[in-house]
Amino acid sequence: MSGKVYICGAGPGDPKLMTVRAMELLKSCDVVLYDRLVGQAIIDQIPENTEKVYVGRAVGDPTTHQKRTNELMVSYAKKGKSVLRLKGGDPFIFGRGAEEAEYLLKHDIGFEIIPGITSAIASPAYAGIPLTHRRYSSSVAIVTGHEGAEKEESPLSVNWKKLPGAVDTIVVLMGIGQIEQIAGDLMKAGLKGSTKFAIVESGTTAKQRVVTGNLANIVKVTGKSQIKPPAIIIIGKVASLHKKLEWFSSVKNAKPG
């Protein structure tokens, strides 16, 4: 009898932002296959008798890594195990969740998809940045800033030229390493150098940092601040609301009691 695979989002980092369903599965599944962006505070809550397997992939690791993950899911499920495939954020927002579901379907393995809160919306919220606002933004695009190494495997690319004028707010995931090219492409496409940006590093965690500026100085500001992944880039008028609406720093720095 085959087991089942639960392709599940762990949320953006703060363990309190995991869904009730995700936490239920964390406590009950036989095996947990977890990614690099699943926080230690979440991993620590996995029961001792549960098998834990790290399947995270860092930038620069071989793309064949996904093949091993796929095979592990099928192997454990065919042994009758319940498998929690735990991903940072949401499995369907640049998380390969759909590809893994297709692989399971091909091998006749039952699965469920459990959404998670994506960092694309959680990190800006913890920085006091609303992605939509009646005065500033009525449309949002969430794009990947990391292509390159997997271009043969994933031939689609972001059409940066069409984004300016098409949406009010642009959210870029995995874009820190390509920030100079991204900013340049957007300005060549007509976005003004004065356009506001905010970068949220390690959003929703105690390590959260926010830097702001405009497209013309985004490379200088990012380098000077030594921003490191994981980080979310928000481009548009709403980024200017950070200093006005930011609330999380007072919470994370508050003394107990």
Backbone hydrogen bonds in HBPLUS format (Angstrom, degrees):
<---DONOR---> <-ACCEPTOR-->    atom                        ^
c    i                          cat <-CA-CA->   ^        H-A-AA   ^      H-
h    n   atom  resd res      DA  || num        DHA   H-A  angle D-A-AA Bond
n    s   type  num  typ     dist DA aas  dist angle  dist       angle   num
A0003-GLY N   A0077-ALA O   2.47 MM  74  4.27 164.8  1.49 135.8 141.4     1
A0004-LYS N   A0081-LYS O   3.24 MM  77  6.78 132.8  2.48 130.7 142.1     2
A0083-VAL N   A0004-LYS O   2.81 MM  79  6.12 171.6  1.81 166.5 169.3     3
A0005-VAL N   A0110-GLY O   3.02 MM 105  6.39 165.6  2.04 147.7 151.1     4
A0112-GLU N   A0005-VAL O   3.01 MM 107  6.60 141.2  2.16 150.6 160.1     5
A0006-TYR N   A0083-VAL O   2.74 MM  77  6.09 162.6  1.76 170.0 176.2     6
A0085-ARG N   A0006-TYR O   2.82 MM  79  5.76 155.8  1.88 141.3 149.3     7
A0007-ILE N   A0112-GLU O   2.87 MM 105  6.12 155.2  1.94 174.8 167.1     8
A0114-ILE N   A0007-ILE O   2.82 MM 107  6.10 168.8  1.83 153.6 155.5     9
A0008-CYS N   A0085-ARG O   2.90 MM  77  5.92 170.9  1.91 154.0 157.1    10
A0087-LYS N   A0008-CYS O   2.86 MM  79  6.10 163.0  1.89 167.2 173.0    11
A0009-GLY N   A0114-ILE O   2.97 MM 105  6.23 149.5  2.07 156.4 165.3    12
A0010-ALA N   A0087-LYS O   2.59 MM  77  5.62 158.9  1.63 175.2 173.1    13
A0011-GLY N   A0089-GLY O   3.20 MM  78  3.99 159.5  2.25 125.9 121.3    14
A0089-GLY N   A0011-GLY O   2.60 MM  78  3.99 163.0  1.63 125.1 119.3    15
A0017-LEU N   A0014-ASP O   2.89 MM   3  5.57 164.5  1.92 123.7 128.8    16
A0018-MET N   A0015-PRO O   3.22 MM   3  5.58 164.9  2.25 111.5 113.1    17
A0023-MET N   A0019-THR O   3.09 MM   4  6.39 158.2  2.14 150.0 155.3    18
A0024-GLU N   A0020-VAL O   2.95 MM   4  6.23 152.9  2.02 149.5 157.4    19
A0025-LEU N   A0021-ARG O   3.09 MM   4  6.36 161.0  2.13 151.2 154.9    20
A0026-LEU N   A0022-ALA O   2.95 MM   4  6.16 150.0  2.04 144.3 153.4    21
A0027-LYS N   A0023-MET O   3.15 MM   4  6.33 145.3  2.27 143.4 150.7    22
A0028-SER N   A0024-GLU O   3.13 MM   4  6.26 126.3  2.43 136.8 151.2    23
A0028-SER N   A0025-LEU O   3.15 MM   3  5.00 135.7  2.36  93.0 105.4    24
A0029-CYS N   A0025-LEU O   2.97 MM   4  5.53 161.2  2.00 152.5 150.7    25
A0030-ASP N   A0082-SER O   2.96 MM  52  5.24 127.8  2.24 127.0 141.8    26
A0051-GLU N   A0030-ASP O   3.07 MM  21  6.37 158.1  2.12 160.9 154.0    27
A0031-VAL N   A0082-SER O   3.14 MM  51  6.45 154.4  2.21 161.1 164.0    28
A0084-LEU N   A0031-VAL O   2.80 MM  53  6.11 173.5  1.80 160.8 162.4    29
A0032-VAL N   A0051-GLU O   2.84 MM  19  6.27 157.5  1.89 166.2 173.6    30
A0053-VAL N   A0032-VAL O   2.90 MM  21  6.18 163.2  1.93 168.1 165.7    31
A0033-LEU N   A0084-LEU O   2.85 MM  51  6.13 159.0  1.90 153.6 160.6    32
A0086-LEU N   A0033-LEU O   2.80 MM  53  5.94 141.8  1.95 145.2 157.5    33
A0034-TYR N   A0053-VAL O   3.07 MM  19  6.47 151.0  2.15 151.9 161.0    34
A0055-VAL N   A0034-TYR O   2.93 MM  21  5.75 173.5  1.93 156.2 158.0    35
A0035-ASP N   A0086-LEU O   3.14 MM  51  6.48 137.4  2.33 154.5 166.7    36
A0038-VAL N   A0035-ASP O   3.35 MM   3  5.66 166.0  2.37 109.2 112.4    37
A0042-ILE N   A0039-GLY O   3.03 MM   3  5.43 139.4  2.20 106.7 117.6    38
A0043-ILE N   A0039-GLY O   3.08 MM   4  6.46 160.8  2.12 149.4 155.1    39
A0044-ASP N   A0040-GLN O   2.85 MM   4  5.96 155.5  1.91 152.6 158.0    40
A0045-GLN N   A0042-ILE O   3.00 MM   3  5.41 153.8  2.07 109.8 118.1    41
A0046-ILE N   A0043-ILE O   3.08 MM   3  5.56 168.6  2.09 117.9 120.8    42
A0050-THR N   A0047-PRO O   3.10 MM   3  5.46 163.3  2.13 114.3 118.7    43
A0061-ASP N   A0058-ALA O   3.04 MM   3  5.65 165.4  2.06 138.4 140.4    44
A0065-HIS N   A0062-PRO O   3.18 MM   3  5.81 165.2  2.20 114.4 118.3    45
A0066-GLN N   A0063-THR O   3.39 MM   3  6.27 156.5  2.45 121.0 122.0    46
A0067-LYS N   A0064-THR O   2.98 MM   3  5.35 133.4  2.21 107.6 119.8    47
A0068-ARG N   A0065-HIS O   3.16 MM   3  5.49 123.5  2.49 103.9 116.2    48
A0069-THR N   A0065-HIS O   3.31 MM   4  6.72 157.7  2.37 148.4 154.4    49
A0070-ASN N   A0066-GLN O   2.94 MM   4  6.21 164.9  1.96 155.4 158.8    50
A0071-GLU N   A0067-LYS O   3.03 MM   4  6.24 161.4  2.06 148.2 153.3    51
A0072-LEU N   A0068-ARG O   2.92 MM   4  6.13 152.8  1.99 149.5 156.8    52
A0073-MET N   A0069-THR O   3.08 MM   4  6.36 160.8  2.12 153.6 157.7    53
A0074-VAL N   A0070-ASN O   3.23 MM   4  6.53 165.3  2.25 151.5 154.4    54
A0075-SER N   A0071-GLU O   2.87 MM   4  5.97 163.1  1.90 149.5 155.1    55
A0076-TYR N   A0072-LEU O   2.98 MM   4  6.07 176.7  1.98 156.6 157.1    56
A0077-ALA N   A0073-MET O   3.09 MM   4  6.15 160.3  2.13 143.9 150.1    57
A0078-LYS N   A0074-VAL O   2.91 MM   4  6.04 155.1  1.97 152.0 158.1    58
A0079-LYS N   A0076-TYR O   3.08 MM   3  5.15 141.6  2.23  98.8 110.3    59
A0081-LYS N   A0076-TYR O   3.14 MM   5  5.50 157.5  2.19 151.0 145.8    60
A0080-GLY N   A0077-ALA O   2.92 MM   3  5.15 156.3  1.98 110.0 114.6    61
A0093-ILE N   A0090-ASP O   3.25 MM   3  5.54 170.6  2.26 114.2 117.0    62
A0097-GLY N   A0091-PRO O   2.88 MM   6  4.64 137.5  2.06 167.0 154.2    63
A0100-GLU N   A0096-ARG O   3.04 MM   4  6.29 157.3  2.09 152.1 158.0    64
A0101-ALA N   A0097-GLY O   2.94 MM   4  6.17 153.5  2.02 146.0 153.6    65
A0102-GLU N   A0098-ALA O   2.92 MM   4  6.16 153.8  1.98 147.0 154.0    66
A0103-TYR N   A0099-GLU O   3.05 MM   4  6.31 149.4  2.15 141.0 149.0    67
A0104-LEU N   A0100-GLU O   2.97 MM   4  6.26 157.9  2.02 149.5 154.9    68
A0105-LEU N   A0101-ALA O   2.90 MM   4  6.11 157.5  1.95 148.2 154.7    69
A0106-LYS N   A0102-GLU O   2.99 MM   4  6.17 152.9  2.06 142.9 150.0    70
A0107-HIS N   A0103-TYR O   3.17 MM   4  6.46 135.7  2.38 138.2 149.3    71
A0107-HIS N   A0104-LEU O   3.06 MM   3  5.11 129.5  2.33  95.6 109.1    72
A0109-ILE N   A0104-LEU O   2.91 MM   5  5.00 173.4  1.91 144.9 145.2    73
A0108-ASP N   A0105-LEU O   3.16 MM   3  5.03 164.3  2.18 106.8 107.6    74
A0121-ILE N   A0118-THR O   3.17 MM   3  5.91 157.5  2.22 116.8 121.4    75
A0122-ALA N   A0118-THR O   3.03 MM   4  6.21 165.8  2.05 150.8 155.0    76
A0123-SER N   A0119-SER O   3.06 MM   4  5.20 155.9  2.12 121.7 129.3    77
A0125-ALA N   A0121-ILE O   3.22 MM   4  6.24 154.6  2.29 136.8 144.2    78
A0126-TYR N   A0122-ALA O   2.93 MM   4  6.18 155.8  1.99 154.9 160.8    79
A0127-ALA N   A0123-SER O   3.10 MM   4  6.29 123.0  2.44 137.5 152.3    80
A0127-ALA N   A0124-PRO O   2.99 MM   3  4.94 138.2  2.17  95.8 108.7    81
A0129-ILE N   A0124-PRO O   2.74 MM   5  4.85 166.4  1.76 147.2 144.0    82
A0128-GLY N   A0125-ALA O   3.05 MM   3  5.03 161.0  2.09 104.1 108.5    83
A0133-HIS N   A0137-SER O   2.87 MM   4  4.96 162.9  1.90 132.8 137.9    84
A0136-TYR N   A0133-HIS O   3.09 MM   3  5.22 131.1  2.34 102.0 115.4    85
A0137-SER N   A0133-HIS O   2.85 MM   4  4.96 160.0  1.89 137.3 143.8    86
A0169-THR N   A0139-SER O   3.11 MM  30  6.33 144.7  2.24 143.7 154.4    87
A0141-ALA N   A0169-THR O   2.96 MM  28  6.41 150.6  2.04 156.0 165.5    88
A0171-VAL N   A0141-ALA O   2.81 MM  30  6.10 169.0  1.83 171.9 173.5    89
A0143-VAL N   A0171-VAL O   2.85 MM  28  6.23 167.0  1.87 170.7 175.2    90
A0173-LEU N   A0143-VAL O   2.94 MM  30  6.31 164.6  1.96 164.5 168.6    91
A0145-GLY N   A0173-LEU O   2.72 MM  28  5.81 156.5  1.78 174.0 169.9    92
A0149-ALA N   A0147-GLU O   2.66 MM   2  6.10  95.2  2.38 120.6 113.9    93
A0151-LYS N   A0148-GLY O   3.02 MM   3  5.26 158.5  2.07 125.3 122.9    94
A0153-GLU N   A0150-GLU O   3.00 MM   3  5.24 117.0  2.41 102.9 118.6    95
A0154-SER N   A0150-GLU O   2.72 MM   4  5.85 155.4  1.78 160.6 169.3    96
A0162-LYS N   A0159-ASN O   3.08 MM   3  5.81 149.7  2.18 118.1 125.2    97
A0163-LEU N   A0160-TRP O   3.31 MM   3  5.39 148.1  2.42 101.1 109.9    98
A0166-ALA N   A0163-LEU O   2.93 MM   3  5.14 151.5  2.02 121.8 130.6    99
A0167-VAL N   A0163-LEU O   3.36 MM   4  6.22 149.7  2.45 172.7 165.9   100
A0170-ILE N   A0235-ILE O   2.92 MM  65  5.06 166.4  1.94 149.7 154.3   101
A0235-ILE N   A0170-ILE O   2.82 MM  65  5.06 162.1  1.85 154.4 159.8   102
A0172-VAL N   A0233-ILE O   2.81 MM  61  5.00 162.8  1.84 147.1 153.1   103
A0233-ILE N   A0172-VAL O   3.06 MM  61  5.00 172.9  2.07 148.1 150.3   104
A0178-GLN N   A0175-GLY O   3.09 MM   3  5.34 143.7  2.23 105.9 116.5   105
A0179-ILE N   A0176-ILE O   3.34 MM   3  5.07 165.9  2.36 108.9 107.5   106
A0182-ILE N   A0178-GLN O   2.94 MM   4  6.14 164.8  1.96 160.8 165.9   107
A0183-ALA N   A0179-ILE O   2.97 MM   4  6.03 171.4  1.98 148.4 150.9   108
A0184-GLY N   A0180-GLU O   3.00 MM   4  6.08 157.9  2.05 142.1 149.0   109
A0185-ASP N   A0181-GLN O   2.84 MM   4  6.01 161.6  1.88 151.9 156.5   110
A0186-LEU N   A0182-ILE O   2.98 MM   4  6.20 159.2  2.02 151.5 157.1   111
A0187-MET N   A0183-ALA O   2.99 MM   4  6.20 158.0  2.04 149.2 154.9   112
A0188-LYS N   A0184-GLY O   2.92 MM   4  6.07 154.6  1.98 148.3 155.9   113
A0189-ALA N   A0185-ASP O   3.04 MM   4  6.16 136.7  2.23 136.0 147.3   114
A0191-LEU N   A0186-LEU O   2.99 MM   5  5.58 160.5  2.03 150.6 144.5   115
A0190-GLY N   A0187-MET O   3.07 MM   3  5.11 159.6  2.11 101.6 107.7   116
A0195-THR N   A0192-LYS O   3.06 MM   3  5.47 165.8  2.08 114.1 117.6   117
A0216-ALA N   A0193-GLY O   2.94 MM  23  4.46 155.4  2.00 136.4 128.7   118
A0215-LEU N   A0195-THR O   2.94 MM  20  5.69 141.8  2.09 149.2 161.2   119
A0236-GLY N   A0196-LYS O   2.89 MM  40  5.38 166.3  1.91 152.2 156.9   120
A0197-PHE N   A0213-GLY O   2.97 MM  16  5.55 152.6  2.05 139.2 137.4   121
A0213-GLY N   A0197-PHE O   3.23 MM  16  5.55 149.9  2.32 145.2 143.7   122
A0198-ALA N   A0234-ILE O   2.85 MM  36  5.20 144.5  1.97 146.1 155.7   123
A0234-ILE N   A0198-ALA O   2.78 MM  36  5.20 168.3  1.79 164.7 167.9   124
A0199-ILE N   A0211-VAL O   2.86 MM  12  5.38 158.5  1.90 157.1 163.4   125
A0211-VAL N   A0199-ILE O   3.06 MM  12  5.38 154.3  2.13 144.9 152.9   126
A0200-VAL N   A0232-ILE O   2.87 MM  32  5.19 158.5  1.92 149.8 155.7   127
A0232-ILE N   A0200-VAL O   2.89 MM  32  5.19 155.1  1.96 138.0 143.6   128
A0201-GLU N   A0209-ARG O   2.81 MM   8  5.12 160.6  1.85 153.7 158.7   129
A0209-ARG N   A0201-GLU O   3.05 MM   8  5.12 149.0  2.15 136.3 143.6   130
A0202-SER N   A0230-PRO O   2.89 MM  28  5.62 173.0  1.89 162.6 163.6   131
A0205-THR N   A0202-SER O   3.32 MM   3  6.01 153.5  2.40 139.4 141.0   132
A0208-GLN N   A0205-THR O   3.08 MM   3  5.43 162.8  2.11 118.2 119.0   133
A0217-ASN N   A0214-ASN O   2.98 MM   3  5.65 142.7  2.12 117.4 127.0   134
A0218-ILE N   A0215-LEU O   3.46 MM   3  5.03 167.0  2.48  97.1 100.8   135
A0221-VAL N   A0217-ASN O   2.91 MM   4  6.08 168.9  1.92 162.4 165.7   136
A0222-THR N   A0218-ILE O   2.98 MM   4  5.97 161.2  2.02 142.6 148.3   137
A0223-GLY N   A0219-VAL O   3.01 MM   4  6.11 162.1  2.04 147.2 152.3   138
A0224-LYS N   A0220-LYS O   2.94 MM   4  6.05 165.2  1.97 150.9 155.4   139
A0225-SER N   A0221-VAL O   3.00 MM   4  6.04 152.6  2.07 144.8 152.0   140
A0226-GLN N   A0222-THR O   3.03 MM   4  6.00 115.3  2.47 133.4 148.5   141
A0227-ILE N   A0222-THR O   3.32 MM   5  5.67 164.5  2.34 153.1 157.3   142
A0226-GLN N   A0223-GLY O   3.16 MM   3  5.00 146.1  2.28  95.8 105.9   143
A0239-ALA N   A0236-GLY O   3.08 MM   3  5.84 155.1  2.15 120.6 126.9   144
A0240-SER N   A0237-LYS O   3.04 MM   3  5.80 156.7  2.10 121.0 126.7   145
A0241-LEU N   A0238-VAL O   2.99 MM   3  5.54 165.1  2.01 117.7 122.6   146
A0242-HIS N   A0239-ALA O   3.35 MM   3  5.89 171.2  2.35 115.9 118.1   147
A0244-LYS N   A0241-LEU O   3.13 MM   3  5.23 124.6  2.45 100.5 115.0   148
A0245-LEU N   A0241-LEU O   2.90 MM   4  5.97 164.1  1.93 167.3 170.5   149
A0246-GLU N   A0242-HIS O   2.81 MM   4  5.29 132.6  2.03 152.0 156.7   150
A0251-VAL N   A0248-PHE O   3.00 MM   3  5.06 123.3  2.33  98.1 113.3   151
A0252-LYS N   A0248-PHE O   2.91 MM   4  6.18 167.5  1.92 167.7 168.9   152
A0253-ASN N   A0249-SER O   3.09 MM   4  6.00 141.4  2.24 137.8 147.3   153
A0254-ALA N   A0251-VAL O   3.28 MM   3  5.21 158.5  2.33 100.0 106.4   154
